[in-house]
Amino acid sequence: MTSEKESRVPIMAEGSCLLRKMEISVAEAEKRTGKNAVNMQETYTVYLIETRPADSVTEGHNPVPDSLWRRYSEFELLRNYLLVTYPFIVIPPLPEKRAEFVWHKLSADNMDPDFVERRRIGLENFLLRVASHPVLSSDKIFFLFLTEENGWKEAVFETGFLAKSDSRLKALNATFRVKNPDKRFSELKHYSDELQSVTSQLLRVRARVADRLYGVYKVHGNYGRVFSEWSAIEKEMGDGLQSAGHHMDAYAASVDDILEEEEHYADQLKEYLFYAEAVKAVCRKHELLQYELETASQDLASKKQQQEELAAGTVRTFSFKGMTSKLFGQETPEQREAKLKVLEEQIKEGEEELQKEFVKNAWKDIERFKEQKDHDLREALMSYAVMQISMCKKGIQVWTNAKECFSKM
Amino acid sequence: MSGMSADPAQALPAVMSPLSGQMLELDEDDDLEVFSKDMNLMDGSPMNASMPTSPASMINQYKFEEETDAKDIFVTVDNPESHVTALETFITYRVVTKTTRSEFDSCEYEVRRRYQDFLWLKERLEEGHPTLIMHPLPEKFVMKGMVERFNDDFIETRQKALHKFLNRVADHPILSCHEDFKIFLTAQAWELTSHKKQGPGFLSRMGDTVRAVAASVRGVRNRPEEFTAMLEYVDSFGQKMISLDKVTQRIVKEQKEYLGELKEYGPVYTLWSGSEEELVEPLKGVASCIDRCCKATEEQIGHLSENLVPLLHEYVLCTDSVKAVLRRRDNIQAESEAKNDALANRKADREALKDSKDLGFVLGSFLGKKPEEAKQQKEQRLDSEINELKEEVERLEDKVECANNALKGDWLRWQGNMRSDIKAAFVSTAEKNVDYYEKCLAVWESFLTSQTAAHDMESNSGHSS
């Protein structure tokens, strides 16, 4: 199996521009202290982003990469911008904000060096995913994020993306009230829910299994201690006991590396747990647009009905005058006709927007995402098998050695 | 015995084991007679005054005759059965003996025995050979948790332990020749019951107990260094066994909990495969691997529970046995020392009489005896007491020497057995662990191979990636 890093490199989509041109890495992490927005002292971690032209190294010399420091909240800002600006794209997720699904040995502390290291890898992974995306990689703000330390925040806010973002309430409203949901999107949403549920379950059980495995290995360390003490009172068995004891100690210690490696597997699962949320975001956007379309159609339908009623002379129980003036204002039939036509066109345009731009693009990205997911998860499962194989081989070696020592007692 | 070192823990060049052809000393023909059924030395009641002709032959009794490679007696314990009577319910075990020994009338025997019978046998053997080290019997009760007496695991563990106990007796050159061992193996149930009743009476057994208690209260004065070293070793050893017993049981517990979680892990992959298309095969593959690893883990736990755990527990019991043996040896020595003291006292009295310092006969003259006669009577009385005591002292000193030699010889035998038992148990455990990891390795490797093959097929057929 190739190195860890290679197995985690996302598959290069066709036309992925930025990654071809530029090497990107999150090289380091550092602690900083400073004053926050409410003028209180806080400690936070910053990450060093290094970039350099992709072809620069191949020319035989190693130029110093450009670099800047970013903290986690800036990554979040970038991602929120991308979410709003490209609602039809499944936006790559960030690594988790706080350590979850921990087993007892790992601390849930954000300052813990192992957690910081895994987060560094996760942030790098995020940047590489964006940089290799056919659409996202050409975004200007993303480019500035990588290259402009100062002034980037202002640039983001200048795009006015905040105004474009849909309120959660609106989105929730749409979910419940949409009448004709697109079957494909409903199925996709259902699949995302299942994926979230099953990956979080898997992560929880895996953490418990890891915890138990840790216990089994560590208890064997006691053999080491007792054998060593016992060897002091034995003459013939002494040597055998002593060396067997060393192997027991080695066995107990080996579990630390084994479980550290498994954390990478857990991280791969987590990425897709969070990806599922990103897919749901696309589905929600679709629902919203669908709902708006349906509402607009509904308006048009009731206006048409009104017009027919006017023409047919049908009277309603409520104030006829009041309603017509509400709907049509003080207008002439010709003006009404014109307004209706405009509305019709607007709806048609809306429909086009929905149909062409959103659904087409969304579905294209979803297909891309599906392929990526199948590839990545398959690789992850295989690397998990590789880890298990490595663990078994270590076990065989230790116990074979121990057996030899016991045989010599 | 020549060649015995003072330090019991120091190894002789050869390891003593029951089946090996090793020996301590090659004895001549006259010692072979010692093992015929007619000469039951140190058997039955200690009140029995039929002693062998000379101390020398007594000492020789405890030299081991050359052990041949071929065992001539095979004993198995199996087939537990439950018996219900009006008064109680109990389990009997089948004891099968196959032997070519001449003192047995037939070459094959099959009897049924219950735990009480084994206990009786052990007590008889201990009485006959107080300083030989025997393998322990399984415990009467198990204190841990609510273990029913008739729980299957309990019965199986007990049966295996009883089998080992009998086999160790059968392998012992001296113990296996004990009359009661033969009766145990061959007598019908009613015969055994009546024989048990014939044994030393209650009163004589009480006498033993009283003497033993008195001796232990007295304490031994000059314990030889080598026996003190043995005691210290057994103390340390016992602590190690207790620790190892605890550690191993903890490992079993942790393994069981690990297995519990693992059993929930595989099904989640299967569940996931239900919502996927392309990933169905790899997900199901992983689920299947985990399930097979579960089975391997179960086997490993079973092996540990059935081999290492009982073995370590046996050796915890062993240390108690050995400590009891050392105590009994001490008591024998204490008894001998006490008799020596008594003899010294009488001799001093006799000396005092010679110097006419004893005024007791003056009193006697008041009762109408002539002083000279009284003195003579007392002299005679003391002389006969002294002679009796001298005989007793000689007997007891021989007894001490026999006991010491028996123990020294058996100590090496015990150490040898201990080494081979422990070695075998740990080697077997290590082997099983290797086997466990090899099984799991094969499972994951075959998964990986099948996945790589499938992937190659896909890419060759012009699919994605």
Boltz contact constraints between the chains, C-beta under 6 A:
constraints:
  - contact:
      token1: [A, 191]
      token2: [B, 275]
      max_distance: 6.0
  - contact:
      token1: [A, 194]
      token2: [B, 275]
      max_distance: 6.0
  - contact:
      token1: [A, 198]
      token2: [B, 271]
      max_distance: 6.0
  - contact:
      token1: [A, 198]
      token2: [B, 272]
      max_distance: 6.0
  - contact:
      token1: [A, 201]
      token2: [B, 268]
      max_distance: 6.0
  - contact:
      token1: [A, 202]
      token2: [B, 268]
      max_distance: 6.0
  - contact:
      token1: [A, 205]
      token2: [B, 264]
      max_distance: 6.0
  - contact:
      token1: [A, 205]
      token2: [B, 265]
      max_distance: 6.0
  - contact:
      token1: [A, 205]
      token2: [B, 268]
      max_distance: 6.0
  - contact:
      token1: [A, 208]
      token2: [B, 261]
      max_distance: 6.0
  - contact:
      token1: [A, 209]
      token2: [B, 261]
      max_distance: 6.0
  - contact:
      token1: [A, 209]
      token2: [B, 262]
      max_distance: 6.0
  - contact:
      token1: [A, 209]
      token2: [B, 265]
      max_distance: 6.0
  - contact:
      token1: [A, 212]
      token2: [B, 257]
      max_distance: 6.0
  - contact:
      token1: [A, 212]
      token2: [B, 258]
      max_distance: 6.0
  - contact:
      token1: [A, 212]
      token2: [B, 261]
      max_distance: 6.0
  - contact:
      token1: [A, 213]
      token2: [B, 258]
      max_distance: 6.0
  - contact:
      token1: [A, 215]
      token2: [B, 254]
      max_distance: 6.0
  - contact:
      token1: [A, 216]
      token2: [B, 254]
      max_distance: 6.0
  - contact:
      token1: [A, 216]
      token2: [B, 255]
      max_distance: 6.0
  - contact:
      token1: [A, 216]
      token2: [B, 258]
      max_distance: 6.0
  - contact:
      token1: [A, 219]
      token2: [B, 250]
      max_distance: 6.0
  - contact:
      token1: [A, 219]
      token2: [B, 251]
      max_distance: 6.0
  - contact:
      token1: [A, 219]
      token2: [B, 254]
      max_distance: 6.0
  - contact:
      token1: [A, 222]
      token2: [B, 247]
      max_distance: 6.0
  - contact:
      token1: [A, 223]
      token2: [B, 247]
      max_distance: 6.0
  - contact:
      token1: [A, 226]
      token2: [B, 240]
      max_distance: 6.0
  - contact:
      token1: [A, 226]
      token2: [B, 243]
      max_distance: 6.0
  - contact:
      token1: [A, 226]
      token2: [B, 244]
      max_distance: 6.0
  - contact:
      token1: [A, 230]
      token2: [B, 240]
      max_distance: 6.0
  - contact:
      token1: [A, 233]
      token2: [B, 236]
      max_distance: 6.0
  - contact:
      token1: [A, 235]
      token2: [B, 9]
      max_distance: 6.0
  - contact:
      token1: [A, 235]
      token2: [B, 10]
      max_distance: 6.0
  - contact:
      token1: [A, 235]
      token2: [B, 11]
      max_distance: 6.0
  - contact:
      token1: [A, 236]
      token2: [B, 11]
      max_distance: 6.0
  - contact:
      token1: [A, 237]
      token2: [B, 419]
      max_distance: 6.0
  - contact:
      token1: [A, 371]
      token2: [B, 464]
      max_distance: 6.0
  - contact:
      token1: [A, 374]
      token2: [B, 278]
      max_distance: 6.0
  - contact:
      token1: [A, 374]
      token2: [B, 279]
      max_distance: 6.0
  - contact:
      token1: [A, 375]
      token2: [B, 465]
      max_distance: 6.0
  - contact:
      token1: [A, 377]
      token2: [B, 279]
      max_distance: 6.0
  - contact:
      token1: [A, 378]
      token2: [B, 282]
      max_distance: 6.0
  - contact:
      token1: [A, 381]
      token2: [B, 282]
      max_distance: 6.0
  - contact:
      token1: [A, 381]
      token2: [B, 286]
      max_distance: 6.0
  - contact:
      token1: [A, 382]
      token2: [B, 451]
      max_distance: 6.0
  - contact:
      token1: [A, 385]
      token2: [B, 444]
      max_distance: 6.0
  - contact:
      token1: [A, 385]
      token2: [B, 447]
      max_distance: 6.0
  - contact:
      token1: [A, 385]
      token2: [B, 448]
      max_distance: 6.0
  - contact:
      token1: [A, 388]
      token2: [B, 444]
      max_distance: 6.0
  - contact:
      token1: [A, 389]
      token2: [B, 444]
      max_distance: 6.0
  - contact:
      token1: [A, 392]
      token2: [B, 437]
      max_distance: 6.0
  - contact:
      token1: [A, 392]
      token2: [B, 440]
      max_distance: 6.0
  - contact:
      token1: [A, 392]
      token2: [B, 441]
      max_distance: 6.0
  - contact:
      token1: [A, 395]
      token2: [B, 437]
      max_distance: 6.0
  - contact:
      token1: [A, 396]
      token2: [B, 434]
      max_distance: 6.0
  - contact:
      token1: [A, 396]
      token2: [B, 437]
      max_distance: 6.0
  - contact:
      token1: [A, 399]
      token2: [B, 430]
      max_distance: 6.0
  - contact:
      token1: [A, 399]
      token2: [B, 433]
      max_distance: 6.0
  - contact:
      token1: [A, 399]
      token2: [B, 434]
      max_distance: 6.0
  - contact:
      token1: [A, 400]
      token2: [B, 434]
      max_distance: 6.0
  - contact:
      token1: [A, 402]
      token2: [B, 430]
      max_distance: 6.0
  - contact:
      token1: [A, 403]
      token2: [B, 427]
      max_distance: 6.0
  - contact:
      token1: [A, 403]
      token2: [B, 430]
      max_distance: 6.0
  - contact:
      token1: [A, 403]
      token2: [B, 431]
      max_distance: 6.0
  - contact:
      token1: [A, 406]
      token2: [B, 423]
      max_distance: 6.0
  - contact:
      token1: [A, 406]
      token2: [B, 426]
      max_distance: 6.0
  - contact:
      token1: [A, 406]
      token2: [B, 427]
      max_distance: 6.0
  - contact:
      token1: [A, 406]
      token2: [B, 430]
      max_distance: 6.0
  - contact:
      token1: [A, 407]
      token2: [B, 427]
      max_distance: 6.0
  - contact:
      token1: [A, 409]
      token2: [B, 423]
      max_distance: 6.0
